[in-house]
Amino acid sequence: MKLNFTGISDPGLIRSNNQDAYYIDPEGRFFIVADGMGGHAGGEQASRIATEEMKKYLVENWDSSKSSPQLLEEALWRANEAILQDQQSHPERADMGTTAVLVMFRSGEPPWCAHVGDSRLYRLRESELQQLTEDHTWVARALKMGDITSEEARIHHFRHVLSRCLGREDLNQVDVQQLDVKIGDRLLLCSDGLTEELVDENIACYLKESPSIEKAAISLVEAAKQEGGHDNITVVIVAVEGNSQ
């Protein structure tokens, strides 16, 4: 597939540091967004470690015979193990962890996604925005069970409580899925600093109305800051523009 892509990360208006991290493979093979937690140094370290470990693993094993789902799962497990090792070496960062969402385009097959936590992947197709990942949070689980409404979920005091993240000994599952992508689609990877401030309808408007993905990324971040910018904000946009020659 012929792809166009861009990314941007902003600390927001409240926090002095940025605990988000992202990586865009220069060849457009894979894209990563991570949102760290665990204090000033811990969150930054966790998201950095995760991003670097996943990048390293994918680059080193890209041409291997491993399937795409296997590559994604192992990349996330490697990241989890690297964070755990760093925690052991630096007890002051024992509580650090990070979310991660990773999209991979491998030649000759459909794209794949893997994620842990509440960083999200969206797909804009024509005028319809669809969240492709399911948040690993207490609130998302309660919403799915019908215990709370979507309106309650947006303001619930447990909405930041993760049920899964990288950097935990008890992590036993990561979500991996094949993606349905066609020419004209725009994919959005983002941290919850965006989705905490903007509802999906507003995200869709900026994604579809901006003439370029670069302007769309800037507009999304600025809009989130106008709504308060309470957290770090990271967006990566991938536009599917055609088939590779």
Secondary structure per residue as TSV (DSSP state, phi and psi in degrees):
chain	resnum	aa	ss	phi	psi
A	1	M	-	360.0	144.2
A	2	K	E	-88.9	120.5
A	3	L	E	-119.3	148.3
A	4	N	E	-121.8	139.2
A	5	F	E	-150.0	155.0
A	6	T	E	-156.9	161.6
A	7	G	E	-151.8	154.8
A	8	I	E	-153.5	144.3
A	9	S	E	-135.7	137.4
A	10	D	E	-135.9	138.8
A	11	P	-	-68.3	-15.1
A	12	G	T	85.0	-167.5
A	13	L	T	-103.4	-9.9
A	14	I	T	-108.1	-44.0
A	15	R	-	-85.5	142.1
A	16	S	S	-84.2	-18.6
A	17	N	S	-124.8	166.7
A	18	N	-	-115.2	112.3
A	19	Q	-	-94.8	2.8
A	20	D	E	-84.1	157.3
A	21	A	E	-146.7	151.1
A	22	Y	E	-147.5	159.4
A	23	Y	E	-144.2	134.5
A	24	I	E	-118.3	116.5
A	25	D	-	-62.9	128.7
A	26	P	T	-57.6	-27.1
A	27	E	T	-89.4	1.5
A	28	G	S	72.3	26.5
A	29	R	S	-84.1	-33.3
A	30	F	E	-155.4	159.3
A	31	F	E	-141.1	137.1
A	32	I	E	-133.4	138.3
A	33	V	E	-130.6	132.8
A	34	A	E	-133.4	142.3
A	35	D	E	-126.0	105.8
A	36	G	E	-83.2	160.4
A	37	M	E	-147.5	161.6
A	38	G	S	114.1	38.5
A	39	G	S	92.8	169.9
A	40	H	H	-54.0	-55.0
A	41	A	H	-79.9	-37.3
A	42	G	H	-63.1	-46.3
A	43	G	H	-63.6	-44.2
A	44	E	H	-61.8	-42.4
A	45	Q	H	-65.8	-44.5
A	46	A	H	-62.5	-46.4
A	47	S	H	-67.8	-35.4
A	48	R	H	-66.9	-46.7
A	49	I	H	-59.6	-47.7
A	50	A	H	-59.5	-47.2
A	51	T	H	-62.7	-45.1
A	52	E	H	-67.5	-39.7
A	53	E	H	-67.2	-43.0
A	54	M	H	-64.7	-43.8
A	55	K	H	-58.4	-50.0
A	56	K	H	-59.7	-45.5
A	57	Y	H	-64.7	-44.0
A	58	L	H	-66.6	-42.4
A	59	V	H	-62.5	-44.1
A	60	E	H	-69.4	-27.3
A	61	N	H	-113.7	10.8
A	62	W	T	-57.4	-42.2
A	63	D	T	-94.5	12.4
A	64	S	S	-75.1	172.9
A	65	S	S	-83.3	0.2
A	66	K	-	-65.1	143.3
A	67	S	-	-70.1	160.8
A	68	S	H	-61.3	-44.5
A	69	P	H	-59.2	-39.6
A	70	Q	H	-64.5	-43.1
A	71	L	H	-58.8	-45.8
A	72	L	H	-65.4	-46.8
A	73	E	H	-59.6	-46.9
A	74	E	H	-67.0	-33.7
A	75	A	H	-62.3	-42.6
A	76	L	H	-68.7	-40.4
A	77	W	H	-64.2	-38.9
A	78	R	H	-61.9	-41.6
A	79	A	H	-64.0	-42.6
A	80	N	H	-61.1	-45.7
A	81	E	H	-64.4	-38.7
A	82	A	H	-65.0	-38.2
A	83	I	H	-67.3	-42.8
A	84	L	H	-60.8	-40.5
A	85	Q	H	-64.6	-39.3
A	86	D	H	-67.1	-36.7
A	87	Q	H	-60.3	-41.3
A	88	Q	H	-66.1	-35.5
A	89	S	H	-78.7	-24.7
A	90	H	-	-132.3	84.7
A	91	P	G	-55.9	-25.2
A	92	E	G	-67.1	-14.7
A	93	R	G	-110.0	24.4
A	94	A	T	-62.4	-25.9
A	95	D	T	-94.4	3.3
A	96	M	-	-73.3	152.0
A	97	G	E	-162.9	179.6
A	98	T	E	-158.2	150.5
A	99	T	E	-83.4	169.8
A	100	A	E	-160.3	137.1
A	101	V	E	-131.7	133.0
A	102	L	E	-136.7	127.1
A	103	V	E	-118.8	136.3
A	104	M	E	-130.0	131.2
A	105	F	-	-112.7	109.2
A	106	R	-	-110.6	133.4
A	107	S	T	-56.3	134.7
A	108	G	T	86.1	4.7
A	109	E	S	-149.0	164.7
A	110	P	-	-65.0	158.8
A	111	P	-	-71.7	158.8
A	112	W	E	-130.5	156.9
A	113	C	E	-133.2	145.1
A	114	A	E	-134.9	146.8
A	115	H	E	-156.0	157.7
A	116	V	E	-141.3	129.7
A	117	G	S	98.4	-151.8
A	118	D	S	-116.7	11.9
A	119	S	-	-71.0	140.0
A	120	R	E	-116.7	159.4
A	121	L	E	-120.1	126.3
A	122	Y	E	-115.4	156.5
A	123	R	E	-127.3	125.7
A	124	L	E	-99.6	117.4
A	125	R	E	-122.2	114.1
A	126	E	T	57.0	-113.6
A	127	S	T	-108.4	7.3
A	128	E	E	-105.7	124.2
A	129	L	E	-100.5	129.5
A	130	Q	E	-128.1	130.2
A	131	Q	E	-78.7	120.5
A	132	L	-	-93.1	-21.5
A	133	T	S	-102.5	156.3
A	134	E	-	-109.6	123.9
A	135	D	-	-59.7	135.6
A	136	H	-	-94.3	74.1
A	137	T	B	-135.2	161.0
A	138	W	H	-60.6	-42.6
A	139	V	H	-65.0	-42.7
A	140	A	H	-61.7	-39.1
A	141	R	H	-66.1	-43.1
A	142	A	H	-65.7	-36.8
A	143	L	H	-65.8	-42.5
A	144	K	H	-64.3	-34.4
A	145	M	H	-80.6	-8.2
A	146	G	T	83.0	15.0
A	147	D	S	-80.1	-23.3
A	148	I	S	-138.0	163.3
A	149	T	-	-93.5	166.2
A	150	S	H	-63.4	-33.0
A	151	E	H	-67.1	-41.2
A	152	E	H	-67.2	-35.7
A	153	A	H	-61.8	-36.4
A	154	R	H	-67.6	-24.3
A	155	I	H	-119.5	5.1
A	156	H	-	-65.0	139.6
A	157	H	T	-71.8	-9.9
A	158	F	T	-99.7	10.8
A	159	R	T	-67.0	-18.3
A	160	H	T	-96.7	1.4
A	161	V	-	-81.3	113.6
A	162	L	B	-85.9	140.8
A	163	S	S	-92.0	-18.0
A	164	R	-	-146.8	142.3
A	165	C	-	-161.5	165.4
A	166	L	B	-77.7	143.3
A	167	G	S	102.4	24.3
A	168	R	-	-130.1	134.6
A	169	E	T	-62.6	-32.2
A	170	D	T	-90.2	9.3
A	171	L	-	-67.1	119.3
A	172	N	-	-126.9	4.8
A	173	Q	-	-155.6	137.8
A	174	V	-	-124.4	150.9
A	175	D	E	-94.8	127.9
A	176	V	E	-128.0	133.5
A	177	Q	E	-145.9	147.5
A	178	Q	E	-80.3	142.4
A	179	L	-	-104.3	142.7
A	180	D	-	-95.5	106.6
A	181	V	-	-132.0	137.2
A	182	K	-	-138.1	168.6
A	183	I	T	-56.7	133.1
A	184	G	T	102.2	-17.2
A	185	D	-	-71.3	150.9
A	186	R	E	-123.0	127.0
A	187	L	E	-100.8	140.0
A	188	L	E	-124.9	118.1
A	189	L	E	-100.7	133.9
A	190	C	E	-153.8	156.3
A	191	S	-	-87.5	168.6
A	192	D	H	-75.4	-3.9
A	193	G	H	-63.8	-24.3
A	194	L	H	-83.4	-50.0
A	195	T	H	-75.5	-17.7
A	196	E	T	-71.0	-27.7
A	197	E	T	-99.4	-31.6
A	198	L	S	-118.6	133.5
A	199	V	-	-76.3	162.5
A	200	D	H	-58.8	-35.6
A	201	E	H	-61.3	-39.3
A	202	N	H	-72.0	-38.9
A	203	I	H	-59.4	-44.1
A	204	A	H	-60.1	-41.4
A	205	C	H	-61.6	-46.7
A	206	Y	H	-66.4	-37.5
A	207	L	H	-66.3	-40.1
A	208	K	H	-90.9	-24.6
A	209	E	H	-92.2	-19.7
A	210	S	S	-74.0	134.4
A	211	P	S	-67.7	-22.8
A	212	S	S	-136.5	156.9
A	213	I	H	-69.9	-27.6
A	214	E	H	-63.5	-44.7
A	215	K	H	-69.2	-34.5
A	216	A	H	-62.3	-43.3
A	217	A	H	-63.0	-45.9
A	218	I	H	-63.8	-42.4
A	219	S	H	-63.7	-39.8
A	220	L	H	-63.7	-45.5
A	221	V	H	-64.6	-44.4
A	222	E	H	-65.2	-37.6
A	223	A	H	-65.3	-40.5
A	224	A	H	-63.7	-37.2
A	225	K	H	-70.0	-35.8
A	226	Q	H	-65.3	-26.5
A	227	E	T	-86.9	2.3
A	228	G	T	136.3	-34.3
A	229	G	-	51.7	46.2
A	230	H	-	-73.7	-18.1
A	231	D	S	-132.2	170.7
A	232	N	-	-63.9	146.2
A	233	I	E	-126.3	121.7
A	234	T	E	-132.7	132.0
A	235	V	E	-134.6	139.6
A	236	V	E	-127.0	127.5
A	237	I	E	-117.0	132.6
A	238	V	E	-122.6	119.1
A	239	A	E	-104.0	129.3
A	240	V	E	-91.5	109.1
A	241	E	E	-107.9	-8.0
A	242	G	E	166.4	-176.1
A	243	N	-	-93.1	139.1
A	244	S	-	-67.7	146.8
A	245	Q	-	-84.2	360.0
